[in-house]
Amino acid sequence: MVAVVLGSFRSRDGLWRVVVIKERGMQWAQLYHGQHLLEDKLVIGTLDYYLHQHGIDWEDLVEE
């Protein structure tokens, strides 16, 4: 089955990016810093934790 990108968000300065993916009925997120994939297959709670650790709130992200 093919993975589908449901949406992506970035910080206003462009350094941070979140990509939300769905595959086989499951959803997860990827977290990027610049061009580097930092974390893959994150559930929302873990993604929130990582964003918070780097001083980023969902309100800081804009949809791409």
WOMO-V202039 format. One record per backbone hydrogen bond with DSSP energy under -1.0 kcal/mol. CO is the residue of the C=O (numbers start at 1). NH is the residue of the N-H. If there is no record, write none. Layout:
# WOMO-V202039
co:CO nh:NH
co:CO nh:NH
This chain:
# WOMO-V202039
co:4 nh:22
co:7 nh:20
co:8 nh:64
co:9 nh:18
co:10 nh:62
co:11 nh:14
co:15 nh:34
co:16 nh:11
co:17 nh:32
co:18 nh:9
co:19 nh:30
co:20 nh:6
co:20 nh:7
co:21 nh:28
co:22 nh:4
co:23 nh:26
co:26 nh:23
co:28 nh:21
co:29 nh:42
co:30 nh:19
co:31 nh:38
co:31 nh:39
co:32 nh:17
co:33 nh:36
co:36 nh:33
co:39 nh:31
co:42 nh:29
co:43 nh:47
co:44 nh:48
co:45 nh:49
co:46 nh:50
co:47 nh:51
co:48 nh:52
co:49 nh:53
co:50 nh:54
co:51 nh:56
co:52 nh:55
co:57 nh:60
co:58 nh:61
co:62 nh:10
